[in-house]
Amino acid sequence: MRIARFSIDGNVAFGAVEGDKPDELVLDIIKGIPFADFELSGTKVPVGKVRLLPPVLPNKVIAFGRNYAEHAKELGHEVPDAPFAFFKPSTSVIGPGDAIQYPSFSEELHHEAELAVVIGRMCREVPRERANDVILGYTAANDVTARDVQKREKQWARAKGFDTSCPLGPWIETDLDIKAASDLTVQCTVNGAQRQLGRTSDMITPIADLIANISEAMTLLPGDVILTGTPEGVGPLNVGDEVAVTIEGIGTLTNKVVKRG
């Protein structure tokens, strides 16, 4: 099931996405929330009539750095001996079609296409063999990064946590199990030209181990998001660019870069 979060006439709801052709998609409005038992209402609305929102509003976004060897290499970094995580605040999250605001304190903004894991229930100290049990589904993410700021500041809070630096969407795909999610194509285009093309099977640390690693340290809550790293090919974004992240079996997340007002 594809679960989207949307607004219509000032109301916010979740809906199950139905259809295959982009111009024929409809939402069957969900009675309840996707983190508990829910029913489909049977009330349907065309996707073109609503505004798609970030599919979740996470309490926290946990991102793992340098989880693809070729990406570490392209930035001149060693492949890490163990996973290392950083945070993107909830205020960094935007949805499909929302604008990425070029931060005033940066002159080198980069895209980073990533598979995002959406946690489905409260959990901690999750063994890797049970990681699939705590996942609601998967979505696409763009770990937008002020690369020049990342290079000069020891902590990445400003470089990766500024407002609008975490596009998520367009929806959550719940029908993928962890095995299937571990071998998907990850692609990024800018103005239609391909920049990144990789597979989640190239991750240094697989999804189950990332969940086990971070849940050793902290409780994960329903709606929390884990970013799993980006393949090689990261590059610059400029005001006016349209950047699209496509994850095989999930969909495409598109955002435009604008000057911060």
Backbone torsions as a table, in degrees:
resi	resn	phi	psi	omega
1	MET	NA	138.5	173.1
2	ARG	-99.4	121.7	-176.8
3	ILE	-112.8	121.4	178.7
4	ALA	-112.2	154.5	172.4
5	ARG	-113.6	134.7	-171.6
6	PHE	-150.1	166.1	174.2
7	SER	-124.7	144.2	176.4
8	ILE	-151.3	129.0	179.4
9	ASP	53.5	37.1	177.2
10	GLY	82.1	0.4	179.5
11	ASN	-107.5	145.5	179.6
12	VAL	-112.4	135.4	-178.9
13	ALA	-151.7	168.0	170.7
14	PHE	-103.3	150.8	177.1
15	GLY	-148.1	152.4	174.9
16	ALA	-87.6	126.1	-177.3
17	VAL	-81.6	127.8	179.7
18	GLU	-122.2	144.3	178.5
19	GLY	109.7	165.9	-178.4
20	ASP	-118.7	-36.0	-179.3
21	LYS	-81.5	131.9	-175.5
22	PRO	-52.8	-36.1	-176.7
23	ASP	-87.6	4.4	-179.9
24	GLU	-122.5	10.5	-178.1
25	LEU	-70.1	139.7	175.2
26	VAL	-129.3	158.8	177.9
27	LEU	-113.1	124.3	171.8
28	ASP	-93.0	111.6	-171.3
29	ILE	-64.3	133.2	-178.1
30	ILE	-86.4	135.3	172.4
31	LYS	-91.4	104.5	-176.5
32	GLY	112.8	-155.3	-179.6
33	ILE	-127.1	155.2	-174.8
34	PRO	-74.6	-4.4	-179.2
35	PHE	-92.4	6.4	176.8
36	ALA	-145.2	178.8	176.7
37	ASP	-61.0	134.8	-179.4
38	PHE	-143.8	166.6	176.8
39	GLU	-125.2	153.1	171.1
40	LEU	-84.8	133.6	-174.0
41	SER	-77.2	-22.7	-173.1
42	GLY	85.3	-9.0	174.9
43	THR	-84.0	121.2	-172.8
44	LYS	-119.3	145.4	-179.9
45	VAL	-139.0	137.8	178.3
46	PRO	-63.4	139.9	178.7
47	VAL	-58.4	-34.3	-179.9
48	GLY	-65.5	-12.9	-179.2
49	LYS	-96.9	-1.5	-176.1
50	VAL	-122.2	169.9	170.4
51	ARG	-105.2	117.7	175.9
52	LEU	-72.8	134.2	-180.0
53	LEU	-106.7	171.3	169.6
54	PRO	-52.0	134.9	-173.8
55	PRO	-63.4	-20.6	173.7
56	VAL	-143.9	158.9	168.7
57	LEU	-110.5	91.0	-172.0
58	PRO	-70.8	145.8	169.2
59	ASN	-64.7	-37.4	177.0
60	LYS	-151.8	147.5	172.0
61	VAL	-112.1	118.8	-179.5
62	ILE	-106.7	120.9	-177.6
63	ALA	-114.4	141.7	177.6
64	PHE	-106.9	130.5	-176.6
65	GLY	-93.6	149.0	172.5
66	ARG	52.1	48.1	-178.6
67	ASN	-96.2	7.2	171.6
68	TYR	-126.6	126.7	-173.1
69	ALA	-60.2	-42.7	-176.4
70	GLU	-68.9	-30.4	176.0
71	HIS	-68.9	-43.6	176.6
72	ALA	-57.3	-42.1	-177.9
73	LYS	-65.3	-40.9	-176.2
74	GLU	-67.1	-22.7	176.9
75	LEU	-95.9	3.0	178.4
76	GLY	77.8	25.5	-178.6
77	HIS	-108.1	154.5	172.1
78	GLU	-75.5	151.4	172.4
79	VAL	-68.7	126.8	-175.6
80	PRO	-66.8	148.5	178.2
81	ASP	-72.8	-26.1	-178.6
82	ALA	-146.5	158.4	179.2
83	PRO	-60.5	141.3	171.5
84	PHE	-131.7	139.3	-170.9
85	ALA	-115.7	156.7	170.5
86	PHE	-141.8	170.0	-176.0
87	PHE	-113.0	146.6	165.4
88	LYS	-117.0	128.4	-175.3
89	PRO	-70.4	162.1	179.6
90	SER	-60.7	-27.9	179.8
91	THR	-71.7	-8.6	176.9
92	SER	-85.0	-11.9	-171.6
93	VAL	-80.9	130.6	171.5
94	ILE	-133.2	170.5	-176.2
95	GLY	-108.5	-175.9	178.4
96	PRO	-63.2	135.6	-179.8
97	GLY	84.9	-13.7	177.4
98	ASP	-74.5	156.0	-176.1
99	ALA	-85.5	135.5	167.7
100	ILE	-84.7	118.1	-177.5
101	GLN	-91.3	118.3	-178.4
102	TYR	-64.7	118.1	-174.8
103	PRO	-67.4	142.2	-176.5
104	SER	-68.6	-19.1	-175.9
105	PHE	-95.2	10.4	-177.9
106	SER	-129.4	151.5	173.9
107	GLU	-125.8	12.1	-178.3
108	GLU	-148.2	85.4	-178.7
109	LEU	-95.1	133.6	-178.2
110	HIS	-123.3	150.8	170.7
111	HIS	-91.4	151.2	173.2
112	GLU	-145.6	101.9	-179.4
113	ALA	-75.8	133.3	-175.4
114	GLU	-146.0	149.8	166.3
115	LEU	-80.5	131.2	178.7
116	ALA	-111.8	136.7	177.2
117	VAL	-100.8	129.7	177.8
118	VAL	-105.2	121.8	-178.9
119	ILE	-77.4	138.4	-174.5
120	GLY	-101.9	-17.9	-179.7
121	ARG	-152.6	159.7	179.5
122	MET	-63.8	133.9	-177.0
123	CYS	-159.7	157.8	170.3
124	ARG	-154.9	159.3	-178.5
125	GLU	48.8	53.9	-177.6
126	VAL	-82.3	120.1	174.3
127	PRO	-66.2	147.1	-175.8
128	ARG	-57.6	-32.7	-178.3
129	GLU	-73.1	-10.8	177.8
130	ARG	-111.6	9.2	-176.2
131	ALA	-60.0	-37.9	-178.9
132	ASN	-59.9	-28.2	-176.5
133	ASP	-69.7	-21.2	-175.1
134	VAL	-103.6	3.5	-177.6
135	ILE	-96.4	126.3	172.3
136	LEU	-77.1	-44.1	-178.4
137	GLY	175.0	-161.7	-173.2
138	TYR	-134.8	150.6	175.4
139	THR	-144.1	177.7	177.9
140	ALA	-95.9	150.7	-179.7
141	ALA	-142.5	156.6	173.6
142	ASN	-128.8	109.0	179.5
143	ASP	-84.1	73.7	-175.7
144	VAL	-64.0	132.8	-169.3
145	THR	-132.0	130.9	169.5
146	ALA	-81.8	92.6	-168.7
147	ARG	-64.6	-38.2	-179.5
148	ASP	-65.4	-37.0	178.2
149	VAL	-70.0	-39.5	177.7
150	GLN	-59.6	-38.0	-177.8
151	LYS	-69.9	-34.7	-173.1
152	ARG	-98.3	-12.3	179.6
153	GLU	-112.9	134.6	-175.7
154	LYS	-66.9	-37.2	176.0
155	GLN	-95.5	147.9	-174.0
156	TRP	-98.4	13.4	-173.3
157	ALA	-58.0	-45.8	-179.0
158	ARG	-79.2	-38.1	-175.8
159	ALA	-65.6	-33.0	-174.7
160	LYS	-122.1	-1.6	-175.2
161	GLY	-115.8	7.6	-177.8
162	PHE	-68.5	159.8	179.8
163	ASP	-54.1	135.5	177.6
164	THR	75.8	12.4	-176.9
165	SER	-86.6	4.0	-178.3
166	CYS	-134.8	70.8	172.0
167	PRO	-63.3	135.9	176.8
168	LEU	-132.2	145.0	173.9
169	GLY	144.2	-167.9	4.0
170	PRO	-80.8	-17.1	-179.5
171	TRP	-158.0	177.7	177.5
172	ILE	-101.7	127.4	174.6
173	GLU	-95.7	115.9	-175.4
174	THR	-97.9	-7.7	-174.8
175	ASP	-88.6	-0.9	176.2
176	LEU	-87.9	129.5	170.2
177	ASP	-89.6	174.4	-172.6
178	ILE	-65.8	-30.2	178.1
179	LYS	-66.3	-46.4	179.3
180	ALA	-64.9	-40.7	-179.1
181	ALA	-66.6	-17.1	-177.4
182	SER	-86.6	7.2	176.1
183	ASP	-150.0	67.1	-180.0
184	LEU	-121.1	151.4	174.2
185	THR	-76.6	135.2	174.8
186	VAL	-117.6	122.4	-175.7
187	GLN	-132.8	145.9	173.5
188	CYS	-132.6	133.5	172.5
189	THR	-122.6	150.2	174.0
190	VAL	-126.1	118.3	-175.2
191	ASN	54.5	36.4	176.7
192	GLY	86.0	-9.9	-179.5
193	ALA	-94.8	131.9	-177.4
194	GLN	-69.3	132.4	176.6
195	ARG	-113.1	-45.2	-177.0
196	GLN	-124.0	141.5	173.9
197	LEU	-152.7	112.8	-179.4
198	GLY	-149.4	-175.8	178.2
199	ARG	-130.6	145.7	179.3
200	THR	-65.1	-18.0	176.3
201	SER	-67.4	-13.0	178.6
202	ASP	-87.5	0.8	177.6
203	MET	-59.0	140.6	174.8
204	ILE	-69.4	-49.3	176.9
205	THR	-109.6	119.4	-176.8
206	PRO	-71.2	169.0	-173.4
207	ILE	-55.2	-47.9	-176.8
208	ALA	-59.6	-38.9	-179.4
209	ASP	-73.5	-31.3	175.2
210	LEU	-64.0	-42.5	178.9
211	ILE	-65.7	-43.5	178.3
212	ALA	-61.6	-41.0	-177.5
213	ASN	-63.1	-51.2	-174.6
214	ILE	-75.8	-31.5	-178.6
215	SER	-75.5	-11.3	169.5
216	GLU	-65.4	-29.5	-173.3
217	ALA	-98.7	-30.2	-173.2
218	MET	-149.8	157.1	175.6
219	THR	-76.5	132.5	174.2
220	LEU	-97.0	138.6	-176.3
221	LEU	-111.8	155.6	176.5
222	PRO	-54.1	130.1	-178.9
223	GLY	93.5	-11.9	174.1
224	ASP	-61.5	149.3	-175.4
225	VAL	-122.1	136.3	174.9
226	ILE	-115.1	122.2	174.5
227	LEU	-92.6	131.5	-165.4
228	THR	-100.4	6.8	179.8
229	GLY	104.9	166.3	-175.1
230	THR	-124.8	143.2	174.6
231	PRO	-75.0	174.3	-178.8
232	GLU	-64.2	163.0	176.9
233	GLY	107.3	8.8	179.0
234	VAL	-60.3	150.6	-177.1
235	GLY	-166.4	-178.4	-169.2
236	PRO	-74.6	149.6	170.5
237	LEU	-119.4	141.7	178.8
238	ASN	-125.5	158.1	176.8
239	VAL	-55.9	130.2	-178.3
240	GLY	99.8	-16.0	179.7
241	ASP	-69.6	148.1	170.3
242	GLU	-111.6	119.9	-177.2
243	VAL	-112.0	133.6	-177.3
244	ALA	-128.8	129.6	175.8
245	VAL	-109.4	123.3	179.7
246	THR	-119.2	125.9	175.5
247	ILE	-112.5	125.5	179.7
248	GLU	-53.1	132.2	177.6
249	GLY	79.3	-1.8	-179.1
250	ILE	-118.4	-63.0	-179.1
251	GLY	151.6	-168.6	-175.8
252	THR	-120.2	132.7	178.0
253	LEU	-108.1	117.8	-175.9
254	THR	-121.1	134.6	177.9
255	ASN	-143.0	152.8	177.2
256	LYS	-109.7	146.2	179.5
257	VAL	-93.4	129.3	179.3
258	VAL	-127.3	162.7	175.1
259	LYS	-72.9	133.9	179.8
260	ARG	-67.2	126.2	-176.3
261	GLY	-85.7	NA	NA
